[in-house]
Amino acid sequence: MHNMGTLQLGIEKGTDITAKTKILAVIGDPIEHSMSPKMHNAALRDLGLDYVYVAYHILPKDLENAVNGFRALQIQGINVTIPHKVNIMQYLDEIEPTAQKIGAINTIKNESGVLKAKNTDAEGALKAIKDVGFNPKNKKAVVLGAGGAARAITFFLCKEIDHLTIINRAEDFHFATDLCARLKETYPIPVECIQMGSDVVQKTIEAADLLINTTSVGMSPNVDAIPVESSLLHPNLFVFDIIYNPIETKLL
């Protein structure tokens, strides 16, 4: 199991794990920052379920082997995080239609070796934004990043906002142009993508009502990093960061 990397149990001493205990997991690269094992194992204990939730560090080159491992080891459910949300789809058996349209998944259920996937990123993010009092209806939004989380969030966000700009780094800008094309096929609102560092970034953020960071910039252990300079932010801008470790990023 060397190629599967770090195993983090994240469970309290004394938890009774037997040969009957079922396994749930989260995979990513990196994964050491993940608080999912602590959260899910606490929930499993509270519910009295005979499961354990672990974290696996899966490198991109090992992704297909990992998926085969889910079946062989009968891992019951898998959460998927950066950078696997898009590439893992090719190795799965069934993709929920909305997730298929988004082009990214974050949750897999193993039903007797059949791997079924869906995407819960967007609903969770938009609920969090609305729960603190921000209404995205008819607003201008800027999304930083164009990976799996950005795909999910923008897909649902465009149902409500008036204008979307995706800002992505130059080295993988093709992800942004692909996402823009997908959104334009579905929604009538203006959707554009620009490169991080370009001259229009400042004007774009100045005109925005909502800024969502979907990149890993600022995530533990690189807590001093920030995806955009603080000088670009303004008092009328609502900022949402999908990073939860640390809970308050430098951007926030």
TADAZI-V320222 format. One record per helix or strand of 2 or more residues. SS is the DSSP state (a for helix, b for strand). FROM is the first residue (numbers start at 1). LEN is the number of residues. If there is no record, write none. Layout:
BEGIN
ss->[SS:SS]
from->[FROM:FROM]
len->[LEN:LEN]
END
This chain:
BEGIN
ss->[a:b:b:a:b:a:b:a:b:a:b:b:a:b:a:b:a:b:a:b:a:b]
from->[2:7:22:36:51:60:77:87:94:97:107:114:121:140:148:163:170:190:201:210:230:238]
len->[3:2:7:12:7:13:4:5:2:6:5:5:11:5:10:6:17:6:6:4:3:4]
END
